[in-house]
Amino acid sequence: MDGRVGQGCRTAGGRDGGEAQGYWHVAVPAWLMSQPGHVEVAEPHLPTGAQQSATVANPASGASSDLLPHFQLEPEDVYIVKNKAVSLACRATPATQIYFKCNGEWVHQGDHVTQHSTDRSTGLPVMEVRIEVTRQQVEKIFGLEEYWCQCVAWSSSGTTKSQKAFVRIAYLRKNFEQEPTAREVSIEQGIVLPCRPPEGIPPAEVEWLRNEELVDPELDANVYVTPEHSLVLRQARLADTANYTCVAKNIVARRRSGSAAITVYVDGAWSEWSKWSECGAECTHWRSRECSEPAPRNGGRDCHGPELDTRNCTSELCTHAAPGTEDVALYVGLVAVAVCLVLLLLVGVLVYCRKKGGLDADVADSSILTAGFQPVSIKPSKADNPSLLTIQPDLSTTTMTYQGSLCPRQDGPAKLQLPNGHLLSPLGAGRHTLHHSSPAAEGADFVARLSTQSYFRSLPRGTNNMAYGTFNFLGGRLMIPNTGISLLIPPDAIPRGKIYEVYLTLHKQEEVRLPLAGCQTLLSPIVSCGPPGVLLTRPAILAMGHCVEASAENWSIRLKKQSCEGTWEDVLQLGAEPCTELYYCQLEAQACYVFTEQLGRFALVGESLSMAASKRLKLVLFAPAACPSLEYNIRVYCLSDTQDVLKEVIQLEKQLGGQLIGAPRVLHFKDSYHNLRLSIHDMPSSLWKSKLLASYQEIPFYHIWSGLQPFLHCTFTLERLSTSTCELACKIWVWQVEGDGQSFTVNFNIAKDTRFSDWLVPDEVGTPALVGPSAFKIPFLIRQKIISSLDPPGTRGADWRTLAQKLNLDSHLSFFASKASPTAMILNLWEARHFPNGNLSQLAAAVAEVGKQDSALFSEAEC
């Protein structure tokens, strides 16, 4: 599977059938060439798909093929159990040198254990070599390819290669993918008990227990086990009533499923009727039968019908009763019952009428009961008592005026001094000009100018994911719409008298090669801001999303920056003391804010420290908006949970004519080496059918974990049984094996359903570049007054430190203190976090609590 759209999945149980056919050549290492007795024979080109021994003769004339090495012992596939190393061995004759090669790399000479002997029958030299392979060696390339080794033997006539031996880490998960369930079946009915064993390497063998005794199909013709490990009882017998357990085992462990109780029941059946009895004195005779052929067993149903049958008869023994006696008794009983019913009815009517008569007429009218919930208009006069009316306030219009000082009263012992005077006092003599401006160049002209610069060669062509503008000392802001990516240039970050043309661009993964090693994963988009090398007197703030569930015990997170030479360097480790004051990063739940005094190309990379480390995946379902044919595709995207990736997928789906068919979900994907599985269920079989041959699709773990393949998705191809079918109802499950999972209930009309269009981000709107005061929420003059008041150390800590604490930024005090204006750093970060919807009232309240600011400064008139 690769990262291209449409290539995201493989079906369950799929595996490459072998190596790709081709030719290869491996150079012999220098240390091997210098060994005594070694013959310098270049290793020939061989088909890499060959698993059996391959032999090539020395091109020297007169060489005999009888003297080519042949293997008496070749390495075999082995499994590493827990942390125990495994041994690989090979033996060849005649051989002057034998060395192992693993995954195309020669194993060092010092790692070989060699034994020499002589073949007694031929007198030719025999050489045997062994190496050990550890779990760490296999895990180092886990997920990239399988770990394999093979021997190469040399003689004076040529070389011979052994077959490849694969080394795999053995394991067996704890949880069964499907367990047998209890059932009750009738006798002679067929039974199928499913069992899907836990995932494991090597695959688990399955056996069945009946009441803790092994079920052997060879000894019982009524039982067999399918290739899918299900236990089948052809015809249920009473003796098959038992507890059945599925057992999975391999070289690592043995797992037991939950026991399933199977009950085989027998419905009862009547025996034959007995003979009629003799006619008795009451002129009747009878016959009987029993529910015994068979009797009900294990909860089976009883026989239906009478057990005794009687009939009238005549004989000399019977005495006839007087005619009409029985009929008279019947009539008398019926009359008595009728009289009782009439009396009960009369009593009920009387009780009802008495209760009805006691109700007030107004209460009996149902309109009175509901009148209290109708809208009422009340217009009180001057004579009305105001205490008798309650007027509900109009919550749609609220006006609030704060009266009084936001600072503590000056007449108490705990008063705070304002060393710089009131914040509304004049700024002093001088001219202060604030003005708005706009970018000086349109996109085409801007890109054309930048294309002459060397650093522009690695930037993406076009301006779709790019923002740019011209800035001076007043600062400004660049934003790439609908991506969560922005660059804040604070006031005075650009030296006065200078004008910079600044750009901000989002890179696609294939445009920039970001090397990842081990358990590293890309957590953010790759973003460039520039031009690189410009002089900034204060840090700019780069904001971008991330997909990490951050915790110090599970993650080591680093900020990477690409150097001028093209290499990626770690410039900051989050959570550790920064080694330089040029960079700093504020990591929040879904975004990070990078302080940088040097523009360039940045990315956030994480390395998991435990299997509990997790990333957020955004699961999004798309399907065609129109379906002219019987075939219909549902695409399930598994994306890194950042706005930029979602934007790209939505743009792609718009080109494909797709529509969103379900609310996006978030899945926490753990570093557990387990793949992601997707399945579809509960479709109406009379209207739809799935073309998926397996029970689920699968995306390999490393394709997701690396973060370098942004548009991974699986496609479920469905088929309508009729063109008139427009309603689709199904469930789609997405889960990580032994991890988190999400389900989608899909129920929509494939022709006209647009319920989920609100989830889509809007088309690109707004201004990508804001220059000067329009780029900031805090008015410039108020900002300067706050800085001048809170930068100097205040009495009892009433300065920028308290403001940082009120804004929950006190974990960054050392960074703020390292700058010329700590307050400016705090306000800049607030601007980056809260633009454009920041609440100035909350900031004003935080400043007011410090005791040096009046909330009136943040009135709407000045903002």
N, C-alpha and C positions, 0 to 999 in steps of 0.2 A: 504494500500500500504506500502511495506517496501522498503529498500534501495537496494535489490538484483537486479542484472541485469535481465531484463525481467519482473520486477514487478513494473514498474514505473508509470503506468497510471490507471485511471478509466474512464469509458465512461461517457458522460454527463448524468446527471440525476440519476446516480447510488448512492445508499445509502445502508448502512447496514440494513438488515431487522430486527434487534433487537440485544439484547445482546447475547453473546455466552453462550451456556448452560454449567453449571458447578455448583459447590457448594462452599459456602463461610461462614465465621464465623467472626463476629466483636466483639471484647471484649468490655464490658460495662465500661465506664470511671469511675475513682475513685470517682469523684464528684457526679456521678449519684448513685453510690452504697451507698453513705452516706446520701441520701435524706430520710426524714421521710416517712414511709409507703412503702418504696421500698422493693420488694420481690426479693431476690437474685435467679433469675432464669437465667441460662446461655442461651444466645441467640442460637437457634438451627441453624443447617446448612440448608440453603434454596437454591433452584435453583435461580440463579441471573436473569434468563430470565423471571421470573414471574412478570407481570405487575399488576395483581390484588392482592387483599389482601390475605396474607398467614397466617395461624393460626397454632400454635403448642400448644399442651396441656402441662401443668405442669406434669412432671413425678410422682408427689406425688400421692399416692393412694387416691381414693375417690374424686378426682377433678371432678367437673361438667363442661361439655362443655358449659352449659348455662351461666357460669360466666366468660367465656373468653371475652376479650374486642372485641367489633365490632364497626366499624367506621360508624358514622352517617354523617360525612363530611370528604372527603379525599382531599389532595392537588391536584390542577389542573395545567396543563401546563400554563405558563405565559410568557409574553414578556416584556423586559425592553425597554421603550421608552425614548430616549435621556438619561438623567442622573437620571431619577426618579426611586427610589427603588420600588420593588414589594413586596407584602405580600403573604405568604403561610399560610394556616390554615388547621387544622384538628380537629375533635371532635369524641370522643369515649366514650362508656359506656359498662360495668363498667370499670373504669380505675383509677389506683392509681398514675400512672406516664405516661406522654407522652413527648417524646423528638424527635427532628428532627435529621436526619442524612443526610449530603450532600456530595455526591461523596465519600462515605465510611468513612467520618469523622463526629464525633458527634459535633453538634452545641452546643456551650457553654451555660450553664444554664442561664447566665445573658442575653443572646440574645433572650430568650423565654418570651412571654407574655401569662400568663395562667389565665383562668377563670374556676371557679368551679360552678356547679349547680346540680340540682337533677331532674331526669326524673319523671314527675308527674304521669305518667301511671304505672311505675314499681317501683318507689322509689329508683332506683339505681343511684349512683353518675355519673355525666357527667363531663368530663373535655375537655376543648377546649384550643388549643395552637396555637399561631401565631409567625412567625418570619419574618424578613425583609431580602431581598437579594439585594445587591447593584451591580451596574455595575462593580465596581472594583473587587468584588469577582468573578464574572463570567469571566472577562477578564484575571484574574490571571491564569486560566487553559485553556484559549481560544486556540483551535487548538489541544490540547491533547486529550480531550474527551468533551462530552456535560456535562453541569452543571445540576445535578439533585438532588432532595431532596425527602425524604420519612419520614413518621412518624412511630415510634415504640411505641406501647402502652402496658403497663404492668397492670396486675391484679393479684390477689392472685392465679389464676389458670394457668397463662401462659402469652405469649406475642402474639401480632398481629402486622403485618406490613401493612401499607397502600400501595397503588400503588405509583409508582414513578411519580413525577412531574418534567418536564424539564423546566429550566429557560434559555431563549435565549435572546440575544440582538437584538432588532428589528431595521431594517434599510431598506432603499429602495434607490438603486443607482439612479443617475440622467439620465443616458443614456440608451435608449432602445437598446436591442441587435439587433433588426430588426424592421424597421418602414414601414408602408404602403407607396406605391409610386403611383403617378398619372398615370392614364390609360385612354385610349379611346377605347371603345368597341362598337360593333354594337348591335342593339336591339336584345333581346332574347339570347344573348351570356352569358355564365356563367362568374362570376367574383370571384376571390379569393384575398382578401386583407390580407397579412401576418402581424402579429404583435407578436414579442417576447419581453415581458416586461422586465424592468430592473431587475437585480438580487436583491432579497430582502428576509428578514425573518420577518414575515411569507411571503410565496410567495404571490406576488401581485395578486389581482383580476383584471380582465380586462373587460371593457365595451366599447362600441362603440358609437360615436356621429355622426349623420348626420346633417350637418349644425347646430351644437351645440345642437341638440335635441337627446335624448337617443333613440338608436335603440333597440326595444323590439322584439325578435324573437317570443314571444308568441302572439303578435298582428299582425305579418306579416309572413305568411307561406312561403314567397319567400326568407326569410332571416334565417340563422342560424350561430352559432359560434362554431367552432371546438374545441376539447380539447386542441389544440395547440394555441388557441386564435385567429385564423384567422377568418375573417368575409367572409362569402360566400353568394353571390347573385345567386340563382339558374338560373334565367333568367332576364337579365337586362331589365329594363323598362325605358321609358323616365323620369318618376318621380324619378328614382334612380340617375339622374345627380345631384351631390352635392359634398360638401367637407366632407371627412370622417376622423375622428380623433380617435386614439386608446388611451384609458385612463387606466392607471395602478394605483392601490391604495392599500395600506394596512394601518395598524394602525399608521404608522409613517408619511406617506406623500402621495401625489397624484401627479402623473406625466402624462403629455400629450405628445404624439408624434407629429411630424409635420403633418399637414393636407395634405391629398392626394385628389386631384381633380379627380373625376370620371366623364367622359363625355360619355353618351350613345347617339350614333348618329344613324340616320335613313337615308339610301340611298333612293333617290327619285325613283319613278316608274311611268310609263306612264298610263294615263287614256285610255279609249277606243277611237278609231278614230271616228271623227264626220262623218256625211253623206257627200257624194260628193256634191259639189256645182253644179249649173247649168253651162252648157258650155257657156263661154263668147264670146265676140267679137274676142278675140285672139285665139280662138279654143282650150282653156284649161279649165279645172276645177280642184278644189282642195278640200282637206280635212285636218283637224287639230286634234291635241291632246295636252294634258297638263301634265306636270310633277307634278302631284298633288295627286297620289294615292299610297303611301303618298308623300308629298313634302319632300325634304331633310331637315333634322333637325340636329342641333348641329354639323355642319361640315360634314354631310353625302354627298356622291357623287351625282352630278346631273345626270339626266337621259341621257342615251347614245342614240343617233340617232336623226333624223330630227323631228322637231315639225310640219312641213307643208309638205304635199305631193301633187304634181301636176301631171297631165297627159293631153295628147292631147285628143281632142274630136272634134266631128263634129256636127253641128246643123245649123239651119237656120240663127242664129244670127252671126256666125263667118265669117270673111272676109279672104280669102286665099291670101297670099302674092305671088309676082312674083317668079317663080322658079329660083333658082341659085343665088339670090341676097345675101343671107347669106354666101354662099360658097365663092363668090368673095371677100367679105370683109375679110374673114378669111385668104385667101391666101395672100392678100396685107399686112396684119399685120405680118405674118410670115416672109415675105421677108424683111420688114423693120427691124425687130429684128436681122436677120442674118447679114445684112449690118453693123449694129452698132457693133456687136461682132467682125467682121473682122477688122474694124477700130481700136478698142481698142487693139487688138492683135498686129497690126503693130506698134502702138505707143510704146507699151511695149518693143518690140524687139529693136527698135531704141535706146531707153533710155539705155537698157542693153549694147548694143554694144559700145555706147559712153563711158560709165563708164569703160568697160573692156579695151578699147583702151588707156585710161589714166593711167593704172597701169604700174609701172616699171617692167621689165622682171624678175629681181632678186627677187623682193618682191612677184611677182606672184608665184614663185617657192616655194612650201611649205617646201622644205627641208632647205631653208635658215632660215625660222622662227624657226626651231627646233635645228639648229646647235649650237646655243648658250648654249644649255643644255647638250651637249656632252662633255665627258672628253677630255681635250686638254693638250698636253705635250709641254712645252715651254723651250727652251734651249737658253738663251741669250748669246751673245758673248761679248767680252770686248768692242766692239764698240757700243753696244746697250746702249741707254740712260736708266739708272736704274730707272729714274722717270717715265718711260713709262710702266713699268711692275709692277704688284702687285702680289707678291708671297704669297699664303695662308700658314699659319704656319701649321706644323704637330702637331696636338693636341694629338697624341698618345704617343709622347715622350716629356717630359718637364723636363728641367734641370734649377734649380734656385740656384744661389749662393748669399748669403746675405753678403754684405760688409759694415763694420761700426759697431759701438758699439751699443749694445742694451740698455745701460745705458745712461742717459742724459749727455750731454757734461759738463765737469768739469769747464768750464770757465764762467759759468753763476751764478747768485745769487741763483738759485733754485737747485743747484747741490745736489746729494745724496752721502753720504759717505758710503763706504764699510768697516765696522768696522773690519771684519775678513779677509780683503785682497781679492784678486781676487779669484774667485771660482775654477780656474784651478791651483792654487798654490798647492804645495805638501801638503799631509796630515801630514807630519812630520815623524820623524824616527819611525821605528817600522815595524812589519811584518803584512800584511793584506792578508789573503788567502781566495779567493772565489772559490768555487768548486760546481759542480753539484753532486747530489746523487739520488738514487732511493729508493722506499720502500723496506724495508728489508725482507718482508715476502710476500708470495703469499696469495691469498684470503683464501684458506682452512686452512693454518697454522695460519693465523691471527685470523680467527674466532675460531679456536680450542683453541688458547691461551686465547682469551677473554671469552670463555664459562666457564672458571673456576672462573670468577669474578662474584660477586653478582649483580652488576649493569647490566650485560649482559643479565640477564634473561628476561628483558622486551624488548630487541631488537629483530627485525625481523630475522628469520633464513634465511641463504643464503646471497648472496652478490649482488643481482640484483639491489637493490636500495641503495647501500652502497659504500662508498669510504673510503680508509684507507691509512695510510702512516707513516713513521718514520721521525721525525723532530728533529732538534737541534736549536741552537740560530739563524741560518740563516733564519729560518721560511720557509714558503711554502704555498701551496694552495691545498684544496680538493674540488672536483667537482663531483656531480652526473649528468652524461650526460643527456642532453635534458630535464632537469627539472628546470633550472634556480636557483638551490640550490648550494651554494658553501660556503666554510669556508676559510677565509684568516688569516694566522698566520704571523703577521709582523715580521721583523727582531728584534731580542732581546726580543721577547715576551716570549720565553723559556729561562730560565736562562742558562748562559754559563756553560758547563760541564754536562748538563743534556740532555737526549734523551727521547722523548715521542713518544709512539705509539698512534696516534690519529685517530678516526673514525668519519664519518659523515653519517647519515642514515635518510631515509625518511620513515615515518610510514604510514601504511594504517589506515583508520579511525577505523576499527574494532579491531585493535591491541591495541589502547590506548583509554581509556575512558576519554573524556574531558567533564566535566559537564558544561552545559549552562543553564542560567536562564533568564526568562523574554524574552526580545527582543534581547538577545545576539545571535551572529552568528559567526561561524568560518570563518575567512577571508584569511587564509594562510594554507599551509601544516603544519603538525606537524613534526618537525625536531629535531633529537638528534645529539649532537656533544659531544665527550668525549675522554677519560674517565672523569667523573665528579670528582671534588675535586683536579685536578692538579693545580699547581701554575703557573700563568701567570703574568709576570711583566708589560705587556702592553695588551690592549684589543685586542682580536681577533674580526673579523667582519664576522658575519653570514648573507649571502644574500639569500633571498627567495621571491617568487612572492606573490602577494595578488590580491584580486578581488574587492576591495572597491573603490567607487567613493568618495574619502575623502573630507570632508568639516567640519570645526569646528562647524557650526551651526546644522549639521545633524547627526554627529557621535561622540561617545565617544569610542576611540580605546585604547586598553590596550595590553601590552605585558605580556603574561603569561609564567611562568616557573614551571615545576614540581619539587617539593621538594624530598628529599631523602625518605620521608615517603609516597610518592605517591600522595600527595595533590597538586592541582594547585593553585599558588599564583600570584597575580598581582605584578609585579616587576617594571612596568613603565606605566604611563598614557601619551600617546602622546599629545603634546601640553601644558602639565603642567610642572611645575618645577620638575625635578627628585628628588626623596627622597633619592637616593643613587647614588654614582659615579661609581657603578659597571656596570650599564647598560645605554645604550642610543640607540635611534632608529632614523634613517633617513628614512622618508616615502616619496617615490616618486610615479609617476603615476601608475606603475605596479609592483614595487618591493620595499622591505624594507631592510635596512641594520642595523643590530643589533650589536652594540659594547658591548662586554661582556668580563669581566675578569674571569668569572666562566662558564665553559662549562656545558651543561646540555640539557634538553628537552624544546623546546620553541614552542609557537604558538601565532598568532595574532588574538585577539578576539575583535569584535566590538559590541556596543550597540546603536541602533538607537535612536535618540532624536526627530525625526519627521518622518512623513509619506513620506517626500521627500528623505529620505535616500535610497540609491540604491546600489546594487551589480552588477557586470558584470557577465553575463552568456555567455558562449561560446556554440553556437548552431552548432552541427555537424551532418551531414547526412551520414549514411552508408547503404549499401545494398550488397547482395551476389555478389561475382565476377562471379559466375557460377549459372545458374538456370536450372537444369535438369527437373524440374516439372513445372506445370502451376502456382503454388503458388509462390509469390514473396513478400519479406518483406523489408520495408524501416524503418530503425531505426533512430529516431531523438533523439540525446543526448542533454541534458540540463546540462552543466557542469559549475562548478566554473571556471572563466577565469584565470587559472594558468597553467603553462607548465607541471607540474607534473601530473595533472589529465588528460590532453590531451594525454600525453605519455602512461598512463595506459590504456586508452580507445583504442588507436591505437594498443597496444600490444594485448589487448583482441580481437579486431576485426581481427587482423592477424590470431589468433588462430581459429576464427569462419569462416575464409575465406571471410571476408568483404572487400569492397572497398569504398573509399570516392566518393560521387556522387555530391558534391556541395561545393563551397568555404565556409568555416566556417564564421559565423556571430556572432556579439556581441549584446546582448540584455541587457538593463538596467532594472533590476528587483527591484521594489520599495517595501518598507515596508508598504504596503497598505492592507494587509490581503487578497488580491485578488489572486486567483489561476492562474496557467499558463494553457493556452488552446492551443491545436494543432488541425489543420484540414487539409484535403487534398481536392483539387479542380481541375477542368478542365482536367480530364482524358478523352481521347477519348473513349466514351462508346462502340464503335464498336470493340475495341481491348482489353480494360481492364475494370474491375469492382472492387470496393472496398468491402471488407467484414465487414467494420465498420458499425454497426447498427445505431449508433448515428451520429449527425452532427459534433461532435468534441470529442477529448479526453482531459483529464484534469489531471494535477499534482497538488496536494494540496499545498497551500502556505507554510506551515510549513515544508514540506518535502524538499523544496528548500531553504527556508530562513535559516534554522539551519546550513547548510553547512556540515552536518555530513553524508549525503548520496551522495557520489561523482559521482555515475554512473547512475543517474536518466535518463530514456529514455522512449519514447513511440514507439510502433511498429504499422505501418500501413500495414496490410496484404492485398495484391492485388492478383488478379487472371487474368492470361491471358486467353483470349478466344480461342487462338490457340498457339500451340508450335512454330509456325513460327514467331510469334510476338517478335521482339527484341528491338524495339524502344519504349521508355517510355517518355511521356511528361505529366507533371502535375505541379501544384503549391501547395506548403506546407506553411501554415501560422502558425506562433507561436507568441502568444501575451499574455500579462497580461491584465486581465480585467481592463478597465480604466487606462491602462498604455502603455508602449512601446511595439512595435511589429516588427517582421521581416518576410519577405516572401522569399521563395526559388523557383526559376523557374528551375524545373528539366527537362532536355532534354538530354538523353544519350542512348547509346546502352548497354543493360544489358550484352552483351556477350564479348565486347572488348573495352569498353570505359575506358581510363586511364588518361583523361585530368587533373584530380585533384590530381594525385599522388604526384605532386610537393609540395602540401600543407602538406603532411605528414612529420613529423620530421624524420630524417635519423636514421638508426640503431645506437646503441651506439658505438661511435667512440671517439678517443682522449684518453688522459691520465687522469684518475681520480685524480691522485696525482702528483703534481709538487713540487719539493723540492729545496730550495736554490734560487739562482738568476734567474733560469728559470721560477719561478713563478711570476716574477714581470716585468712590462714594464719599469720602471725607473731603469737605471743602479745604482748599489749599491753606487759607489763612488760619483756619481752626487747627489743621494738622500741625502747622508751624508752632502755634501757641502751645499745643499739647506737648510737643517735643521739647520746647524750651522750658516747660514747667516740670516735666517728669524726668528728664535726663539727669539733672543734678541730684545728688543724694538728698533725700528728704528726711525730716524728723520722724522718728518712729517708723521708718520704712515706707513712708508715703511717697514713693517714686515709681519708676518703671518696673521694679521687681514686683510690687503689689499689683500693678496692672497686668503683668504676665500671669500672676497667680489667679486673678479674677477671670482671665480668658483661658485658663487651663493650659498655659504655655510655660509653666514654671520648670518643666523638665529641660528647657533649653536655655537656662539662665547663663551658663558659661559661654555659649555661642553669642548671645545678645551682648554680654559684657565685653566680648572681644572687639566689638565694633564701636566706631566713634559715636554713634547715636543709637543706643539700645532701643529707645522708644520708637525710632523710625523703623527698625527691624520688626518690632511688634506690629506697628500699624501697617507696614507693607504686607506682612503675612496675613493680617486680617483682611486686607484688600484682596489678596490672592484667593483666600478661602471663601469669601462671601460675595464676590461680584457675580452677577449684577443684582442679586436679591438680598444683599446684606441688610440686616436690621440695625440702623444707626442708633435706635433707642436703646438697644442692648449694650452697644459700645458706650453710649453716653452714661448708662447706669454703672458700667464698670469703672469709667473714669470718675464718676461722681463718688463712688465708694472709696476711691483713693483719697478724695477730699480736696481735689484741686481743679474741678471742672464743673461747669454749670450746664445742665442738660438743655437749657434754652439755646445753647450754641448749635445744637443739632436739630433745630426746628426745620420744618419742611421748607420754610421760606428761604433759608440759606443753603439747603441741599439742592 
